Amino acid sequence: MQDATQETASAPTTKYSEDGIYATFGPTAGSSVIGNGSFSEGETSMSFPLLKSKHFIWKCKVNGGPTVDFPLMVHTLIDNGAHIVLIHPELVEQLHLPVYTLETPEEVDVAIDTSCKKKKKQILSSFVILQLTSPDNMFVAKPVRALITPGLCMPVILGLPWLEHNQIVCDHADRACIVKDLNYDLLHPPPIVPPKPPRKNTKNLHYKNSSMSFEINGRHIVLRMRLSGKLI
């Protein structure tokens, strides 16, 4: 599987990959063990699908605070297994977003550090209002609360609250995230076609009349011509 590691200048400096391990769990979540991908019992054998698949990574624009004139382009993780929306504190600082305090802190187990393989229990108590826009401006997401999470492996993790609030359906078979109202696929947007150059309107041409006269075999002939001028 080809490595799809990418970074943007506007995103936090944490490295990430579509093949990485990113997860957010509630405080009572358990663990599971995965074998070697095959199973056999007696004479019956079974082959499983791939051990892992690429994450749903969406590149989008994030609106900043009142003092930020232009949005930043970042990579986000769309995760319908996460029960909350998370944001990296470095991105909050870059965007100059106003920070608010939760009435009741949220306790979670979240994947942290640059390896994205360690989990750490954290109590999150601060959040920002997060609003995202697709790169082609065809989809403007409704704002949601994003909990500030130190050491997060991604700039933003978009969990169930964001998916539900924006009516987005994740199709794992087709690897698509569809905005129901627009029938717009976040992961496979239509190509941006540049506008066609305007056509010249020949009806607005200004013509000048000209004429010339001469004699042929004693006959007086007048020749009239129309010469096209500039557009008006």
C-alpha positions in Angstrom: 0.0 0.0 0.0 1.5 3.3 -1.1 2.3 5.7 1.7 0.1 8.8 1.4 1.8 11.0 4.1 1.1 14.7 3.5 1.6 18.0 5.3 0.5 21.5 4.8 2.2 24.7 5.8 -0.9 25.9 7.6 -1.5 22.7 9.6 0.2 21.8 12.9 3.6 20.3 12.5 2.5 16.8 13.7 3.1 14.2 11.0 0.2 12.0 9.9 -0.7 9.4 7.2 -3.7 7.8 5.7 -2.3 4.5 6.8 -1.7 5.7 10.4 -3.7 4.8 13.5 -6.0 7.5 14.7 -8.7 6.7 17.2 -10.8 8.4 19.9 -12.5 6.3 22.5 -14.9 6.9 25.4 -13.7 6.5 28.9 -15.1 2.9 29.2 -14.0 1.6 25.9 -12.2 -1.8 25.9 -9.6 -3.2 23.6 -9.5 -6.0 21.0 -6.9 -8.3 19.5 -6.5 -8.9 15.8 -4.9 -12.1 14.6 -2.9 -12.8 11.5 -5.8 -12.4 9.1 -6.8 -16.0 8.6 -8.9 -18.5 10.4 -9.2 -22.3 10.2 -11.3 -24.8 12.1 -11.0 -28.5 11.1 -11.2 -28.7 7.3 -12.8 -25.3 7.0 -10.6 -22.3 6.2 -11.5 -18.7 5.6 -9.6 -15.7 4.2 -10.3 -12.2 5.6 -10.2 -8.9 3.7 -7.3 -6.5 4.1 -6.1 -6.0 7.6 -6.4 -2.2 7.4 -7.8 0.4 5.1 -6.9 4.0 4.4 -8.6 6.7 6.5 -11.0 9.2 5.2 -8.8 12.3 4.9 -10.6 15.5 3.8 -8.6 18.6 2.8 -10.7 21.7 3.5 -10.5 25.4 4.6 -10.9 26.4 8.2 -12.3 29.8 9.0 -10.3 31.8 11.6 -11.2 34.3 14.3 -12.2 37.9 13.8 -8.5 39.0 13.3 -7.8 36.4 10.6 -8.6 37.6 7.1 -8.2 34.3 5.1 -9.0 30.7 6.0 -6.3 28.1 6.4 -6.1 24.9 4.3 -5.8 21.8 6.5 -6.2 18.0 6.4 -8.9 16.6 8.6 -9.8 13.1 9.6 -13.5 12.1 9.1 -14.2 9.5 11.8 -17.7 8.2 12.3 -16.3 6.1 15.2 -15.5 9.2 17.2 -18.3 10.6 19.5 -16.8 14.1 19.6 -15.0 16.7 17.4 -11.4 17.4 18.2 -8.9 20.1 17.2 -5.2 20.5 17.8 -4.2 23.5 20.0 -1.6 24.7 17.5 -4.3 25.1 14.9 -6.4 27.0 17.4 -3.5 29.4 18.0 -2.9 29.8 14.3 -6.6 30.7 13.6 -6.9 32.9 16.7 -10.1 31.3 17.5 -12.0 32.4 20.7 -11.8 29.6 23.4 -14.7 28.7 25.6 -15.1 26.4 28.6 -17.3 23.4 28.8 -19.8 23.3 31.7 -18.9 19.6 32.2 -15.4 18.4 31.2 -15.2 15.5 28.8 -13.0 12.5 29.6 -11.7 10.6 26.6 -8.9 8.2 25.5 -7.3 9.6 22.5 -4.4 8.6 20.2 -1.5 10.9 20.8 2.2 11.6 19.9 3.9 11.5 16.5 3.7 7.7 16.3 -0.1 7.8 16.6 0.0 4.4 18.4 -0.2 5.4 22.0 -3.4 6.2 23.9 -3.7 8.6 26.8 -6.7 9.4 29.0 -7.4 13.1 29.0 -9.9 15.4 30.5 -11.0 18.0 27.9 -12.5 21.2 29.2 -12.1 23.9 26.4 -13.6 24.1 23.0 -13.8 26.4 19.9 -16.5 27.0 17.3 -15.3 25.3 14.1 -16.5 26.0 10.6 -15.2 24.3 7.5 -15.5 24.9 3.8 -14.7 22.7 0.8 -11.8 24.0 -1.3 -14.1 24.8 -4.2 -16.6 26.6 -1.9 -19.4 24.3 -3.0 -20.0 23.1 0.6 -20.0 25.3 3.7 -20.4 23.2 6.8 -22.5 24.2 9.7 -20.4 25.2 12.8 -19.8 22.8 15.6 -18.0 22.7 18.9 -14.5 21.2 18.7 -12.7 20.2 21.9 -9.1 21.3 22.2 -6.9 18.2 22.5 -3.1 18.5 23.2 -0.9 16.0 21.3 -3.6 15.2 18.8 -2.3 13.2 15.7 -4.4 15.2 13.2 -5.1 19.0 13.0 -8.9 18.2 13.2 -10.9 15.0 13.8 -14.5 15.2 12.6 -16.6 12.9 14.7 -20.3 12.0 14.7 -21.6 15.5 15.9 -20.1 17.1 12.7 -21.4 14.3 10.5 -24.9 14.3 11.9 -25.2 18.1 12.0 -24.2 18.4 8.4 -26.2 15.4 7.2 -23.2 13.5 5.8 -23.4 9.9 4.9 -20.2 7.8 4.8 -20.2 5.0 2.2 -17.3 2.7 3.2 -17.7 0.5 0.1 -17.3 3.4 -2.3 -15.0 5.3 0.1 -17.2 8.4 -0.2 -18.6 11.0 2.2 -21.8 12.4 0.7 -23.5 15.7 1.7 -27.1 14.6 1.4 -28.6 18.0 0.6 -26.1 18.7 -2.2 -25.2 15.2 -3.3 -21.6 16.4 -3.0 -18.8 13.9 -2.3 -16.2 15.5 0.0 -13.6 12.9 -0.9 -14.2 13.0 -4.6 -15.3 16.5 -5.5 -16.0 17.4 -9.1 -13.1 19.0 -11.0 -13.0 22.8 -11.0 -13.6 24.0 -14.6 -12.3 27.5 -15.4 -15.0 29.8 -16.9 -15.1 30.2 -20.6 -13.9 33.5 -22.0 -16.7 36.0 -22.9 -17.8 36.0 -26.5 -17.7 39.2 -28.5 -21.1 40.7 -29.1 -21.1 41.7 -32.8 -24.4 43.5 -32.4 -22.6 46.3 -30.6 -20.2 47.0 -33.4 -20.2 50.6 -34.6 -20.1 51.0 -38.3 -18.9 54.0 -40.4 -20.3 54.7 -43.8 -17.9 55.6 -46.7 -18.5 56.2 -50.3 -16.4 56.8 -53.4 -17.4 57.8 -57.0 -15.8 57.4 -60.4 -16.7 57.3 -64.0 -16.6 54.3 -66.3 -17.3 54.8 -70.0 -18.9 58.1 -69.4 -21.2 56.7 -66.7 -21.0 58.2 -63.1 -20.9 55.3 -60.5 -21.1 55.7 -56.8 -19.7 52.9 -54.6 -20.8 52.8 -51.0 -18.9 50.8 -48.3 -19.4 50.1 -44.6 -16.2 49.9 -42.6 -16.3 48.3 -39.1 -15.0 50.4 -36.3 -14.4 49.9 -32.6 -16.7 48.2 -30.1 -19.0 50.6 -28.1 
